[in-house]
Amino acid sequence: MMLARFRPVFEYGLALLLLTIAWWYASGPMGIPKYLLPSPQSTVSTLWDSLVSGQLWPHLWFTLRNIFLGLAIGGVAGVAGAYLLYKMPRLSTYLDGPLVVFQTAPKIALAPLFVVWFGLGLTAKIVLIVSLVFFPVLMGALAGFRSIDSRMHDLAKLLKLSPLSLFWRIDLMAALPGIFVGLKIGAVQALVGAILAEWISGSDGLGYLMTFASATYKTSLLFGAVLLTSLLGIALHGLLGAIESRLLSWKVQDGR
């Protein structure tokens, strides 16, 4: 059980180690110029200097705030929409087609349009992130709700549970595995959406920092921002995995 708990950490660590070795070889013995590929040492040094000087913290906080805000709004909206479709099968029948169309629409390509509609401020960034999070959570939650054993609802009737208690104690708990699948996908999408939105507009965030570093040919800073973004993605995935294990400990113990 203990080994299974630390297995993801080992896998992430091994992947990062292999990537770092390949990176070091390409920037060192392979002889790729530093202005094209800085060494891991110079990248980490630049990233550390930015952290110590305080230059990086406002950008990091700005991106994290947008990610968590968009993930929270998109997650709640996705679960609420899925529950509505679950409780109203006829509405689900009518909306299945439009939902597929909206889900397959290239929202990344629509990012400039969101800027036109909502301006250069925070609203356009949050709308983009929410649109990327909403559909994975909606699909995952809907699959979870539809997999609920009907006998659980029969038991709820015998216990005379209120609609709110039925939702919290049975429907939501049974749908949590599907919800977390959607949230894990949505978290990665939220990170991508946040960085993209900061590329397009704004003067804050890791995406803006990448644009600034690229425009000023500060390759080490650019690679440092990319590295930090990757670590953020791993941390988000790990955080959601830990919360899932905590909330679904009964399924882990049951071996399913």
Helices and strands as residue ranges (DSSP letters): H 2-27, H 40-53, H 57-87, H 89-104, H 111-118, H 122-146, H 150-159, H 163-166, I 167-171, H 172-200, H 206-215, H 219-247, H 249-254
